[in-house]
Amino acid sequence: MKKILFTGAGVAIVTPFDEDNKVNYELLENLIDFQIENGTDAIIICGTTGEASTLNHEEHSQAIKVAVEHTAGRVPVIAGTGSNDTDYAVTLSNEAEAAGVDGLLVVTPYYNKTSQDGLIAHYNYLADRVSTPIITYNVPSRTGLNITPETYYALSRNPKIVGAKEANGDISALAKTICLCGDDLAVYSGNDDQITAFMSLGAKGVIFVPSAQNERI
């Protein structure tokens, strides 16, 4: 059985900006404290809610460093490091590893619309170049690409790929994925309105957006 990075609700934390559109790292630290004090099970930094697609490289790396340093081991920190450029995903992942993250959240290659074999090659290439556990992120509404249960099974054979944030909305496919992968893939709900269905089928938790909307400013 693979190591589970967290169970329960991990917050998809926002990346706050100041009036000059610069990342407000002090406020980010305050938000992290607020989330931990109120019982979050993990901090997910630089995901979709964290504006990963609009951060420049320096901001992305610095936000991850600040999150790791300020969290200081109180809960796991999982960093969004995905890209449609496989080599860039490796670069972001290696930098996040150097910062000390507990896990990597890696979205499918958006826009490219690769095949299922291409997805397997992409994730395995990345996994072979990191030492940190990977959670795949499947969100077809944003990427134009879906991970099938059979592809999840193939990916779960890789010891570095330990989890999946699933947001394709297909409960039947979810049931098949959990049946095929068993303890080799910890599944997390990526759709807040499907948490109950996910948990009833054996998911380990949720990467939660609404909790980010209740953060103290």
C-alpha positions, 0 to 999 in steps of 0.5 A: 500500500502506498503512502497516503499524503492526507485524508479529509479536506485539503484547502485549495488556498488562494494566492493573495495580491496587493493593490499593485498586483504583486503577491502578498506573501505576508497575507498568504502566511496569515491565510495559512495560519487561519486554515490550519487553526480551523482544521484543514488537513493539507495546504494545496498551494498554486493550484487553480484557485491559487492562480497558478495559470497567472503566476510568473515563474518566480512568483510560483516558486516563491509562493511554494517556498513561503507555504512550506516554510510557514506551514513548518510541518503542521500539515502536509503542503502539496504544490501545483506543478503541472504544465502542458510542457513536460520538461517545464513540469519537471522544472517546477516539480524539482523546484517544489521538491527543493523547497520541501513540499510533501506532494506534487499536484500535477494537472493533465497537459492542457490544450495539447489534447494528448492521447491516453498513451501520451498521458501515461508517458507524460506522468511516468517521465515526470515521476522518473525525475522526482522523489516526491509523491504525485497526485494527478489532477483530472479536470476536463472542463479546463484542459480538454482532456480526460483520464480514463479508469484504464489509464489511472490503473496504468499510472497507479503501477508507478510507485511515485503516483499515489493519488488523483484529484478527480473532477470529470464529474463521471461517478461511474468512471470513478467507481471503476477507477477505485475498483481497478486501482484499490490502495495504489491510488488515493482518490480525492474529489475535485468537485465540491458537489460530489464529495458525498458520492466520492466518499461513499465509493472509497475516496480519501477526501477532497481538495476543497475550494469553498473553505478558501472562500471563507478565509480571513482577510 
